[in-house]
Each structure stands twice: as C-alpha cells, then as structure tokens.
C-alpha cells in the first residue's frame, strides 16, 4: 500500500465510517483540502519563575510543581508574551485508527504573528485518542492574544503501509498521554529507559 495524505473527501469518508473522530466539529469550513483546522482549548500551563537551576528528568519532584495552570473564560484572551512557552490542548478530542498517523501543523496565520504551535509534539501515533497537546511559543516581538475556540493549527492524516501491531494505547506500549483531556506536563520520568536506568 502506498503512503498517502488524506484529501478532504477521504477525511470526510473516514469520519463518516467512524475510523477517524474529531469531536466537536462545529463548522464544515474546518475541513481544508488536505487537513482539518483545530481550535485551542481554554486550559493553559506555563512555567513558574523558580530558583531551581534546571529541570532534571531523574528528579523525583513532580514536574507539575514547576508549572501554573490557567483556565480562560470564553471570549477572554490568554496573552502569550515574546519568549514565553505554554502548554495547551486542542478544543477537539481526536481518535485515529491503527493504520493512520497524523501531524499537527501550525496555521500560517499564527506563524505570521510569530506564534508556533508545537515544538516536537507534532506527530501523532496510530491508535491515539485524546485532546492534542500544543506546545506554544511566541518567537515574535509582540504579545499575542489567543482565544478559546480560535483556530490555531491543523491536523493532517497519512495512511500507513499496514496497521500497526502495537498502536498507541496497546498494553505493551508506554502510552502516557492516552485519553488526555487537558494540558499535561512532561511525563518523561515514566519513560522506560529512565525507569530502568535511574541515577
């Protein structure tokens, strides 16, 4: 089977068949020629200013303690300032089958404001379900307002040569973020190599 990016027609077909789920989609204009626009949720996490010199993945201290959580009312903005980094998730809950991979890309309109939507979390494994993490940075010169339910990124679907034997969520997989519904801090401490190695 040849690898291929799904067109709008195939995205709609996969959704109608229940193979891909994006919930909720409130406007058919979210479906683009080869992607689906996703909106930002209303929950954000940002790093606190702390005296700790660095973040150590082997440290027993909970990474959650280094971050502050914010919930923004609809119609109100979250302001991301130049040089800031924040975690958020998509408003939509996404499910993909075990023979599809997906990528999240920032919308061009956001990039032109200097706002990036992912650092390294743009790849979504087959079998994943949940709200998709957005790792947002402002690399521009001006603060930018982000509003809940604003379209900020797009998801692209690509077929695989065959279904995965052990998709994300499989009992043999380290699926730390399966089913997430809000921004999650890094769970790197749960990585098998760190659990096994330690210091």
N, C-alpha and C positions, 0 to 999 in steps of 0.2 A: 504494500500500500504506500502510495506517495504522500509525503508530508504536505499539508496544505493549510493555509489560513482560511477560516470560515468566512464566507461572504454574508451580507445581511440576510439573504434568502435562506442560507443554511443555518444561520444563528436562529432565525425565527422558527425554522423547521425543528431544530434540536430542542428549542424551548417548548414548542407545541407537543413534541413527543415526550417531554419530561426528562430529557437527557441532560439538559442544561437548565438551571433555575437561577433567575435573578429576581429577587423579590424585595421591595416592590419596584416595578417599572410603572411610572405614572404618566409618561408621555412617550408615544411611539417615536418622537424625534430623538430620543436617547439612542435609538438603534442607528448607527452610522454605516457606511458602505462595507466596512470590514471590522467593526468593533461596536461596543456598547458604551456610551458615556455613563460614568458612575458619579454619584454625589457624595459629598463629605457628610459624615455624621455630626453629632453635637457634643461628642466627648473627646477631650484632648488630654495629653500628658506631656509635661515639659520638665526638664531637669531643674532641680533646685540649685541655688548657689550654696555650695558646701565647702568645707575645709579639706575634705579628702583629696589627696593629690591625684588619684586616678581610679578608674573602675577596674577591678580585678575579677575576672570570671570565676576564679577559685575561691573568692571571698565568701564566707558563709552568710554575710549580711545580705538581707533581702534587697535586691535592686529597686524594688518598689519604694523603699525608703528614700531613694535619691530623686524621686520624681513627684511632682504635684499634679493632681487631677483637676480638670475644669469641665463643667457642663455648661453649654451655652444655650440660652433660650432661642427658639426660632425667631428669626428676624433681627437678632442681635449678632454682631460680628465677633470673631476671635481674631485678634491682631497678632500677626507674626512679624517680628522686627528683624532687620538685617542681622545676619549672623546667628539667628535663633534656629533651634531644631525642636520639633514637636512630633509626637505620635498621635495619630487619629485613625479612624477606620472609615470605610465606605458606609453610606447610609443603607445600601443594599446588602442583603445576605445572599451569597453566591454558592451554588453547588455545581461541581463539574464531574463528569464521569471518569472512569479509569482508562479511557483511551483518548483523552483530550488534555493538553497542557494550556495554560493561559499566561498572558503577560499583562501587567498593568503599566500603562504609559501615561505620563502627564499630558494634559491638554496643552496644545501650542499657546492658547490664550493665557494660560497660567505661566508657562515658561517665559513669555514675553514680559511678564511682570517680575521675573527673577525668582519665581517660586517653583521649586522642584517637588514632586510628589512621592518619589521613592529614592532611597539611597542604594539598597541592594535587594529589597523585598519585592521586586517587580515580577518575579517568577512564581507561578502558582502550580503546584504539583497536581497530577491527576488524582482524583478522589477527594480533593479538598472541599470542605464546606465551611462557611462562616463569613463574617464580615472581613474584608481585606484590609490588612494593615497599610497605612500610609505613613511613610517616614518623610516628613515635610521639612524643607529647609528654605530659608529666604536668603538667596545669594545676591540679591539686588541691593540697591542703595536706600530704598524707601520701605517703611512698614506697609503691609498689605492686609486688607480685611478679608477674612474667609467666613462665609455664612453657611450655617447648616442647610443641607439640601442643595447647595450650589454644585454644579457640575465641575469637577476639578480634574478628572482622569478618565481614561478609557481602558476597557478590557478587550484583549484580542485573544481569540481561540485558535489553536492549531491542533490538527489531528496527528496522532502518533502512528507508527508503523504497525503496532499491535497494542492491545490493552496491557497495562502494567500488571505484573504478577502480584506485586505488593504495593498498591497505591497508598497515597497519604491516608492515614487513619487505620491502616492494616495493623493487626496486633503485633507484628514484628517490626513495625516502624516507630521511629521516635517522633510522633506526631503531636508536638507540644501545643500547637495553636489550633488544633481541630475544633471547630464549632465556636470559635471566639465571637463574641458579640460586642466587644468594646476594645479600645486600645490596650494591648498587653505589653508590659515591659519585657525586655530580653529574658528568655529562659535558658540562656547559654549554660547555666550551672547544671541543667539537666542533660546536656549533651553526653552521649555515651563515652566519648573519649575523655571528657573532664571527670565524669563519674568514675571511670576506670583508673585514670591516671592519678588525679589528685596531686597534692604537693606534700 
